[in-house]
Amino acid sequence: MLTVRCRVALLGVALGASVLSFSGQTTENSPTPDAWKESAFDISQSDLTGKKDALRQERSALFDDKRPDARKLDSTASDPVHRQGSFPPYFVRTPAIPVPESDAVIVGTVKSVQPYLSNDHTHLYTEFSIAVEQTIKDISNRATQGEVIPIVVPGGKMRLQDGRVIEEKPFTNFTIAVGSRYVFFLRYNKTGQNFAVAKSWELKNGAVIPTAHEDRMDAREGKSEYASMSEQSFIQAVHAAADSQQDRQ
């Protein structure tokens, strides 16, 4: 009986160690969480005062609701609005390295995040400031090395001056976190002079981490040649794809 108990105890210890080891590996190889989706940020000064420059007005107008009876998110007529957003929670698979679909491909660090209201106050969008460390492709001529560029995501969470919190749930097939570095594949919006993310890969501790659902699934199933690459090798692969102007699956 003692022998059996000892064996069971040893098995439990071994299994526990395996679980811890696996858990540590998963954490290390997982993208940095989207903390901004759960955090309420204070209303911007431009939204608070209503004084927006021409560019901010153009960018905010992209999210105006065309319906005349659309409810304003910051309306005081009733409780604050927590909306799911008007964007579908499903995504089309895109290539692992989607160079032809991208107007710009950069290596950059997320410096800050700020939600904004549309001009008619019916929707939210969140803007990230990205410091461009390296430009791999840029037909927009707006993502040069050393610049800080805006990435815009529909949705967000804002704390109004009176303390109420309004929210419009964002749906994204990528992660983006302040302080983290990424290879971004971007589409340029000329009207708002901002970028949208086609795909991102996080760079952490010399490794590359997929953030899109399909790329994470491929990595878990051992189908991704990129998920096991070093940062240097991955960036070289992106450069090669940009030079050939071909997608890499």
DORONU-718259 format. One record per atom (N, C-alpha, C, O): y, z negated, x. Coordinates in steps of 0.05 Angstrom, whole numbers, padded with zeros to 5 digits, always signed. Layout:
% residues N
YZX ...
//
This chain:
% residues 249
-00024+00000+00017 +00000+00000+00000 +00025+00000+00017 +00044+00014+00011 +00025-00016+00039 +00047-00017+00057 +00053+00010+00070 +00075+00018+00074 +00030+00023+00077 +00033+00049+00091 +00046+00070+00072 +00063+00085+00080 +00037+00070+00047 +00048+00088+00027 +00078+00083+00023 +00094+00102+00022 +00086+00057+00021 +00114+00051+00017 +00131+00059+00041 +00153+00069+00037 +00120+00056+00065 +00135+00064+00089 +00139+00094+00089 +00161+00103+00096 +00118+00109+00081 +00120+00138+00081 +00141+00147+00061 +00157+00165+00066 +00141+00134+00037 +00160+00141+00016 +00188+00135+00026 +00207+00150+00021 +00192+00112+00039 +00218+00104+00049 +00228+00124+00070 +00251+00132+00069 +00210+00131+00088 +00217+00151+00109 +00224+00178+00097 +00243+00191+00106 +00209+00186+00076 +00215+00211+00063 +00242+00211+00050 +00257+00230+00050 +00248+00187+00037 +00275+00185+00024 +00297+00186+00044 +00318+00199+00039 +00294+00174+00068 +00314+00175+00089 +00318+00204+00098 +00340+00213+00102 +00295+00218+00102 +00296+00245+00112 +00311+00263+00091 +00327+00280+00099 +00304+00260+00066 +00316+00275+00045 +00346+00269+00043 +00362+00288+00040 +00353+00244+00046 +00381+00236+00045 +00397+00249+00068 +00419+00258+00064 +00385+00249+00091 +00398+00261+00114 +00401+00291+00110 +00422+00302+00118 +00381+00304+00098 +00383+00332+00093 +00405+00339+00073 +00420+00358+00077 +00407+00322+00052 +00427+00326+00032 +00455+00323+00045 +00473+00339+00039 +00458+00302+00061 +00484+00298+00074 +00491+00321+00092 +00514+00330+00093 +00471+00330+00107 +00475+00353+00125 +00483+00378+00110 +00502+00392+00117 +00469+00383+00088 +00475+00406+00072 +00502+00404+00059 +00518+00423+00058 +00508+00379+00049 +00534+00375+00036 +00556+00379+00056 +00577+00391+00049 +00553+00369+00080 +00574+00373+00100 +00578+00402+00106 +00601+00411+00110 +00556+00417+00108 +00558+00446+00114 +00573+00460+00091 +00589+00478+00096 +00566+00453+00066 +00579+00466+00043 +00609+00461+00043 +00625+00479+00039 +00616+00435+00048 +00645+00428+00049 +00659+00444+00070 +00681+00454+00066 +00647+00446+00094 +00659+00459+00116 +00663+00489+00111 +00683+00501+00119 +00644+00501+00096 +00644+00530+00092 +00656+00537+00064 +00654+00560+00055 +00668+00518+00051 +00680+00523+00025 +00710+00526+00029 +00722+00513+00046 +00723+00543+00013 +00752+00546+00016 +00767+00521+00008 +00757+00505-00008 +00791+00518+00019 +00808+00495+00012 +00814+00496-00018 +00821+00517-00028 +00811+00474-00033 +00814+00474-00062 +00842+00482-00071 +00862+00478-00056 +00843+00494-00094 +00869+00502-00107 +00883+00477-00119 +00884+00475-00143 +00893+00460-00103 +00906+00435-00113 +00930+00442-00130 +00936+00426-00149 +00943+00464-00125 +00967+00470-00140 +00962+00475-00170 +00980+00472-00186 +00938+00483-00177 +00931+00488-00205 +00931+00462-00221 +00935+00463-00246 +00926+00440-00208 +00925+00414-00222 +00950+00397-00218 +00953+00376-00231 +00969+00406-00201 +00993+00390-00195 +01017+00401-00210 +01021+00425-00212 +01033+00383-00220 +01058+00391-00234 +01081+00390-00213 +01085+00369-00200 +01095+00412-00211 +01118+00413-00192 +01144+00412-00208 +01146+00422-00230 +01164+00399-00196 +01189+00397-00209 +01202+00424-00215 +01198+00443-00200 +01216+00425-00237 +01230+00449-00245 +01248+00459-00222 +01261+00442-00209 +01250+00485-00218 +01267+00496-00197 +01296+00492-00204 +01303+00490-00228 +01313+00493-00184 +01342+00490-00189 +01352+00514-00205 +01370+00510-00222 +01342+00537-00200 +01351+00561-00215 +01344+00559-00244 +01359+00568-00261 +01320+00549-00250 +01312+00545-00278 +01328+00523-00291 +01334+00524-00315 +01334+00502-00276 +01348+00479-00287 +01377+00486-00294 +01386+00478-00315 +01390+00501-00277 +01418+00508-00282 +01421+00534-00297 +01443+00539-00308 +01400+00551-00297 +01403+00577-00309 +01417+00597-00292 +01422+00620-00301 +01423+00589-00267 +01437+00607-00249 +01417+00621-00231 +01407+00609-00211 +01410+00645-00238 +01390+00661-00223 +01404+00685-00210 +01420+00699-00223 +01397+00690-00185 +01408+00714-00173 +01394+00738-00184 +01375+00736-00199 +01403+00762-00177 +01393+00787-00189 +01363+00790-00184 +01348+00798-00202 +01354+00783-00160 +01326+00787-00154 +01308+00767-00170 +01287+00775-00180 +01317+00742-00173 +01302+00723-00188 +01301+00731-00218 +01280+00728-00231 +01322+00742-00228 +01323+00752-00255 +01303+00775-00259 +01288+00775-00279 +01302+00793-00240 +01283+00816-00242 +01254+00806-00241 +01237+00815-00255 +01249+00787-00223 +01222+00777-00219 +01213+00761-00244 +01191+00764-00253 +01231+00745-00255 +01225+00729-00278 +01221+00746-00303 +01206+00740-00321 +01236+00769-00304 +01234+00787-00327 +01207+00799-00330 +01199+00807-00352 +01192+00801-00308 +01165+00813-00309 +01146+00796-00326 +01126+00807-00335 +01153+00771-00331 +01136+00753-00346 +01147+00747-00374 +01136+00730-00388 +01168+00760-00382 +01180+00756-00409 +01160+00765-00430 +01145+00784-00426 +01159+00751-00452 +01142+00758-00475 +01158+00777-00493 +01181+00772-00500 +01145+00799-00500 +01159+00820-00516 +01160+00813-00546 +01174+00826-00561 +01146+00792-00554 +01146+00785-00582 +01171+00769-00589 +01177+00750-00574 +01185+00776-00610 +01210+00762-00616 +01206+00733-00625 +01223+00716-00622 +01181+00727-00635 +01176+00700-00645 +01160+00683-00625 +01149+00662-00632 +01158+00692-00600 +01142+00678-00580 +01155+00650-00575 +01179+00648-00572 +01138+00630-00574 +01148+00603-00570 +01155+00597-00541 +01141+00605-00523 +01177+00584-00537 +01186+00576-00510 +01170+00552-00501 +01165+00533-00515 +01162+00553-00476 +01145+00532-00464 +01160+00505-00464 +01148+00484-00467 +01186+00506-00459 +01202+00482-00456 +01216+00474-00482 +01235+00458-00481 +01207+00485-00505 +01219+00478-00530 +01216+00448-00536 +01195+00436-00531 +01237+00436-00546 +01237+00408-00553 +01229+00404-00583 +01230+00381-00593 +01223+00425-00597 +01216+00423-00625 +01190+00408-00630 +01187+00396-00651 +01173+00408-00610 +01147+00394-00614 +01137+00386-00586 +01152+00386-00567 +01112+00379-00585 +01101+00370-00559 +01101+00392-00538 +01102+00415-00545 +01101+00384-00513 +01100+00404-00491 +01076+00422-00494 +01055+00414-00503 +01079+00446-00485 +01058+00466-00488 +01039+00466-00464 +01048+00465-00441 +01013+00467-00469 +00993+00471-00449 +00977+00495-00457 +00959+00493-00474 +00983+00517-00446 +00972+00543-00455 +00951+00553-00435 +00953+00548-00411 +00931+00567-00445 +00910+00578-00428 +00919+00602-00413 +00905+00610-00394 +00941+00615-00420 +00949+00639-00407 +00937+00663-00420 +00919+00661-00437 +00948+00686-00413 +00940+00711-00427 +00924+00729-00409 +00923+00753-00413 +00911+00717-00388 +00896+00733-00369 +00867+00726-00370 +00860+00702-00370 +00849+00746-00370 +00821+00741-00375 +00807+00726-00352 +00814+00732-00328 +00789+00707-00357 +00775+00692-00337 +00751+00707-00326 +00731+00694-00320 +00753+00733-00323 +00732+00749-00310 +00745+00769-00292 +00768+00776-00295 +00729+00778-00273 +00741+00795-00252 +00723+00818-00244 +00698+00816-00247 +00735+00839-00235 +00721+00863-00226 +00714+00859-00197 +00732+00852-00181 +00690+00865-00189 +00682+00863-00161 +00699+00883-00145 +00700+00906-00151 +00710+00873-00123 +00725+00890-00105 +00711+00888-00078 +00698+00869-00072 +00715+00909-00061 +00702+00908-00035 +00710+00883-00018 +00731+00872-00023 +00693+00876+00000 +00699+00852+00017 +00724+00856+00033 +00740+00837+00036 +00729+00880+00043 +00753+00886+00057 +00767+00910+00044 +00762+00933+00051 +00783+00905+00023 +00795+00927+00007 +00820+00939+00018 +00842+00935+00007 +00818+00953+00040 +00842+00963+00053 +00856+00985+00037 +00880+00983+00033 +00842+01006+00028 +00856+01027+00013 +00870+01018-00012 +00891+01029-00020 +00860+00997-00025 +00872+00986-00049 +00896+00969-00044 +00910+00960-00062 +00901+00963-00018 +00922+00944-00011 +00946+00958+00001 +00944+00976+00016 +00970+00948-00008 +00995+00958+00004 +01001+00944+00030 +01015+00955+00047 +00991+00920+00033 +00996+00905+00057 +00971+00888+00063 +00958+00878+00044 +00964+00885+00088 +00943+00868+00097 +00955+00851+00120 +00964+00862+00140 +00954+00825+00116 +00967+00807+00136 +00950+00783+00142 +00931+00776+00127 +00956+00770+00164 +00947+00743+00169 +00972+00725+00165 +00993+00729+00177 +00969+00705+00148 +00992+00688+00142 +00985+00660+00134 +00962+00654+00127 +01005+00643+00136 +01002+00614+00128 +01019+00609+00104 +01042+00617+00102 +01007+00594+00085 +01022+00587+00060 +01040+00563+00067 +01031+00542+00074 +01066+00568+00063 +01086+00548+00071 +01095+00530+00048 +01100+00506+00051 +01097+00542+00024 +01107+00526+00001 +01099+00539-00025 +01090+00562-00026 +01102+00524-00047 +01095+00533-00073 +01116+00523-00093 +01125+00501-00091 +01123+00540-00113 +01142+00533-00133 +01137+00549-00159 +01137+00573-00158 +01134+00535-00182 +01132+00549-00207 +01159+00557-00218 +01179+00543-00213 +01160+00578-00233 +01185+00587-00246 +01179+00595-00275 +01157+00602-00282 +01200+00593-00291 +01199+00602-00319 +01207+00631-00320 +01224+00640-00305 +01195+00646-00339 +01205+00673-00344 +01233+00670-00356 +01242+00649-00363 +01248+00692-00356 +01275+00691-00366 +01278+00681-00394 +01297+00667-00401 +01257+00687-00411 +01258+00678-00439 +01244+00652-00443 +01240+00643-00465 +01234+00640-00421 +01221+00613-00421 +01195+00613-00437 +01186+00592-00446 +01182+00636-00440 +01157+00637-00455 +01132+00636-00437 +01110+00632-00446 +01136+00641-00411 +01114+00640-00392 +01122+00628-00366 +01145+00626-00359 +01102+00620-00350 +01105+00609-00324 +01093+00628-00303 +01074+00642-00309 +01104+00629-00280 +01091+00641-00257 +01096+00624-00232 +01116+00610-00231 +01077+00625-00214 +01079+00608-00190 +01083+00626-00166 +01070+00647-00162 +01102+00618-00149 +01109+00634-00125 +01102+00618-00100 +01110+00595-00096 +01088+00632-00082 +01081+00621-00056 +01096+00635-00034 +01099+00659-00034 +01107+00620-00015 +01120+00631+00008 +01101+00632+00031 +01089+00612+00039 +01097+00656+00042 +01077+00661+00063 +01091+00669+00088 +01106+00689+00089 +01086+00655+00110 +01096+00662+00136 +01077+00683+00149 +01053+00676+00153 +01086+00707+00154 +01069+00728+00165 +01065+00724+00195 +01084+00726+00210 +01041+00719+00202 +01034+00715+00230 +01026+00742+00243 +01033+00746+00267 +01013+00759+00229 +01004+00785+00239 +01003+00805+00217 +00993+00799+00195 +01014+00829+00222 +01013+00851+00202 +00992+00871+00211 +00994+00882+00233 +00973+00875+00194 +00951+00894+00199 +00957+00921+00186 +00950+00942+00197 +00968+00920+00162 +00976+00944+00147 +01000+00937+00131 +01002+00915+00120 +01019+00955+00128 +01042+00949+00111 +01057+00975+00104 +01075+00984+00118 +01049+00987+00082 +01063+01011+00072 +01087+01003+00055 +01103+01021+00047 +01089+00977+00049 +01112+00968+00033 +01137+00964+00051 +01159+00963+00041 +01132+00961+00077 +01154+00954+00096 +01167+00928+00089 +01191+00924+00095 +01152+00910+00077 +01163+00884+00069 +01147+00860+00080 +01153+00837+00074 +01126+00867+00095 +01109+00845+00105 +01106+00846+00135 +01084+00846+00146 +01129+00847+00149 +01128+00849+00178 +01124+00822+00190 +01131+00801+00179 +01113+00822+00214 +01108+00797+00229 +01134+00781+00232 +01154+00792+00239 +01132+00755+00227 +01155+00738+00229 +01170+00734+00203 +01187+00715+00201 +01165+00750+00183 +01178+00748+00158 +01165+00727+00140 +01142+00719+00145 +01179+00717+00120 +01167+00700+00099 +01168+00716+00073 +01189+00725+00064 +01145+00721+00061 +01143+00738+00038 +01133+00722+00014 +01120+00702+00016 +01141+00731-00011 +01132+00718-00035 +01107+00730-00047 +01105+00754-00050 +01088+00712-00053 +01064+00720-00068 +01067+00707-00096 +01072+00683-00097 +01063+00722-00117 +01067+00712-00144 +01041+00712-00159 +01025+00732-00158 +01036+00690-00173 +01012+00687-00190 +01020+00680-00218 +01035+00661-00221 +01010+00693-00239 +01017+00685-00266 +01006+00657-00273 +00984+00651-00265 +01022+00642-00287 +01013+00615-00294 +01024+00593-00275 +01037+00600-00255 +01018+00568-00282 +01027+00546-00265 +01031+00521-00281 +01025+00520-00305 +01043+00501-00268 +01047+00475-00281 +01073+00463-00271 +01078+00461-00247 +01091+00457-00290 +01118+00449-00283 +01126+00423-00297 +01120+00419-00320 +01140+00406-00282 +01151+00381-00294 +01181+00386-00300 +01196+00392-00282 +01188+00384-00325 +01216+00388-00333 +01233+00364-00325 +01223+00343-00317 +01259+00367-00327 +01277+00346-00319 +01274+00320-00336 +01278+00298-00326 +01265+00323-00361 +01262+00300-00378 +01234+00287-00374 +01227+00268-00388 +01218+00297-00356 +01192+00286-00350 +01169+00299-00364 +01146+00294-00357 +01174+00316-00383 +01152+00330-00397 +01140+00350-00377 +01153+00360-00360 +01114+00355-00382 +01099+00374-00365 +01091+00397-00382 +01078+00394-00403 +01097+00421-00373 +01088+00445-00387 +01069+00460-00369 +01071+00459-00344 +01050+00474-00381 +01029+00486-00365 +01019+00512-00377 +01017+00515-00402 +01013+00532-00360 +01000+00556-00368 +00978+00561-00348 +00983+00567-00325 +00953+00558-00357 +00930+00559-00338 +00929+00586-00324 +00928+00607-00336 +00928+00585-00297 +00925+00610-00282 +00896+00617-00278 +00879+00599-00275 +00890+00642-00278 +00863+00652-00273 +00864+00669-00247 +00878+00690-00247 +00851+00661-00226 +00851+00676-00201 +00823+00678-00190 +00806+00660-00193 +00818+00701-00177 +00793+00705-00163 +00797+00702-00133 +00786+00717-00117 +00813+00683-00126 +00818+00676-00098 +00829+00648-00097 +00837+00637-00118 +00829+00635-00074 +00841+00609-00071 +00866+00612-00053 +00867+00630-00035 +00885+00595-00057 +00909+00595-00041 +00919+00566-00040 +00923+00554-00061 +00924+00555-00016 +00931+00527-00014 +00953+00525+00008 +00952+00538+00029 +00973+00508+00002 +00994+00503+00021 +00983+00492+00047 +00967+00473+00047 +00992+00504+00070 +00983+00495+00096 +00959+00510+00107 +00953+00508+00130 +00946+00526+00090 +00922+00541+00098 +00930+00569+00108 +00950+00580+00100 +00913+00580+00125 +00916+00607+00136 +00896+00626+00123 +00873+00618+00117 +00905+00650+00119 +00888+00670+00105 +00892+00698+00117 +00913+00704+00129 +00872+00715+00113 +00876+00743+00114 +00881+00752+00085 +00863+00749+00068 +00905+00761+00079 +00912+00769+00052 +00911+00800+00050 +00922+00814+00067 +00899+00809+00028 +00900+00837+00020 +00919+00838-00004 +00912+00827-00025 +00941+00851-00002 +00963+00848-00021 +00971+00874-00034 +00970+00896-00022 +00980+00872-00059 +00993+00895-00073 +01022+00888-00077 +01030+00865-00083 +01039+00908-00073 +01068+00904-00074 +01080+00912-00101 +01073+00933-00111 +01097+00895-00111 +01111+00901-00136 +01140+00907-00129 +01155+00889-00122 +01148+00932-00131 +01174+00940-00123 +01196+00928-00140 +01218+00921-00130 +01191+00926-00166 +01212+00915-00184 +01220+00887-00177 +01243+00880-00175 +01200+00870-00174 +01206+00842-00167 +01206+00836-00137 +01212+00814-00129 +01201+00856-00121 +01200+00854-00092 +01182+00830-00084 +01189+00813-00068 +01158+00830-00096 +01139+00808-00090 +01111+00820-00087 +01107+00844-00093 +01093+00804-00078 +01065+00813-00074 +01046+00798-00093 +01052+00776-00102 +01024+00811-00098 +01002+00799-00113 +00977+00801-00096 +00974+00820-00080 +00958+00782-00098 +00935+00781-00082 +00913+00799-00093 +00905+00795-00116 +00903+00817-00077 +00879+00833-00085 +00854+00818-00076 +00833+00818-00089 +00856+00805-00053 +00834+00789-00042 +00844+00772-00019 +00864+00779-00006 +00831+00749-00014 +00838+00733+00009 +00813+00722+00022 +00793+00716+00008 +00814+00718+00048 +00793+00705+00064 +00808+00683+00079 +00827+00688+00094 +00798+00658+00077 +00811+00636+00091 +00801+00635+00120 +00778+00640+00126 +00820+00628+00137 +00814+00624+00166 +00816+00594+00172 +00837+00582+00168 +00794+00582+00181 +00794+00553+00185 +00775+00547+00208 +00752+00554+00209 +00786+00532+00228 +00770+00522+00250 +00756+00545+00265 +00733+00542+00274 +00769+00568+00267 +00758+00591+00281 +00737+00607+00266 +00726+00626+00276 +00733+00599+00240 +00713+00613+00223 +00728+00627+00200 +00752+00622+00196 +00714+00644+00186 +00725+00658+00163 +00709+00649+00138 +00685+00648+00138 +00724+00644+00116 +00712+00633+00092 +00719+00651+00068 +00743+00655+00063 +00700+00661+00054 +00706+00677+00030 +00718+00660+00008 +00709+00637+00004 +00737+00671-00007 +00748+00657-00029 +00743+00670-00056 +00744+00657-00077 +00738+00696-00056 +00731+00710-00081 +00703+00703-00090 +00685+00699-00074 +00699+00703-00116 +00673+00695-00127 +00651+00712-00117 +00630+00702-00108 +00654+00739-00117 +00633+00756-00109 +00626+00753-00079 +00603+00756-00071 +00647+00748-00063 +00642+00745-00034 +00628+00718-00028 +00612+00716-00009 +00634+00698-00044 +00621+00672-00040 +00592+00673-00049 +00574+00662-00036 +00587+00689-00070 +00559+00693-00079 +00543+00708-00058 +00521+00701-00051 +00555+00729-00047 +00542+00745-00026 +00536+00727-00002 +00515+00729+00011 +00555+00709+00005 +00551+00691+00028 +00527+00672+00023 +00511+00668+00041 +00526+00661-00001 +00504+00642-00008 +00477+00656-00007 +00457+00644-00001 +00477+00682-00015 +00452+00697-00016 +00445+00711+00010 +00426+00726+00012 +00462+00707+00030 +00457+00719+00056 +00463+00749+00057 +00452+00763+00074 +00479+00759+00039 +00485+00787+00037 +00512+00795+00050 +00518+00819+00052 +00527+00775+00059 +00553+00781+00071 +00552+00781+00101 +00544+00761+00113 +00560+00803+00113 +00561+00804+00142 +00586+00791+00153 +00588+00786+00177 +00605+00786+00136 +00631+00775+00145 +00632+00745+00144 +00646+00733+00160 +00618+00732+00126 +00620+00704+00122 +00611+00688+00146 +00619+00665+00150 +00594+00700+00163 +00585+00686+00187 +00600+00693+00212 +00594+00684+00234 +00621+00710+00208 +00637+00719+00231 +00656+00697+00241 +00663+00679+00226 +00664+00700+00266 +00686+00684+00276 +00713+00696+00266 +00713+00719+00257 +00734+00680+00267 +00760+00690+00259 +00768+00715+00274 +00777+00735+00263 +00763+00715+00300 +00771+00738+00317 +00755+00763+00309 +00766+00785+00307 +00729+00760+00305 +00712+00783+00298 +00720+00794+00271 +00720+00818+00267 +00726+00776+00252 +00733+00785+00225 +00760+00801+00226 +00762+00822+00214 +00779+00791+00240 +00805+00805+00242 +00802+00832+00255 +00815+00851+00248 +00784+00833+00275 +00779+00859+00288 +00766+00878+00268 +00772+00902+00268 +00748+00868+00251 +00736+00885+00230 +00756+00895+00210 +00755+00918+00201 +00776+00878+00203 +00797+00886+00185 +00814+00908+00198 +00822+00927+00185 +00821+00904+00224 +00836+00924+00238 +00821+00951+00238 +00834+00972+00234 +00795+00950+00243 +00779+00975+00243 +00780+00988+00216 +00781+01013+00215 +00778+00973+00195 +00779+00984+00168 +00806+00996+00162 +00808+01017+00150 +00827+00983+00172 +00855+00993+00168 +00859+01019+00183 +00872+01038+00173 +00848+01021+00207 +00850+01045+00223 +00836+01069+00210 +00845+01092+00211 +00813+01063+00197 +00798+01085+00184 +00806+01089+00155 +00798+01109+00143 +00822+01070+00144 +00830+01071+00116 +00806+01073+00098 +00806+01088+00078 +00785+01057+00104 +00761+01056+00087 +00754+01027+00080 +00758+01009+00096 +00745+01024+00055 +00735+00998+00047 +00711+00990+00063 +00696+01006+00073 +00708+00963+00066 +00684+00952+00078 +00671+00934+00058 +00683+00915+00048 +00646+00941+00050 +00632+00926+00029 +00622+00899+00039 +00610+00884+00024 
//
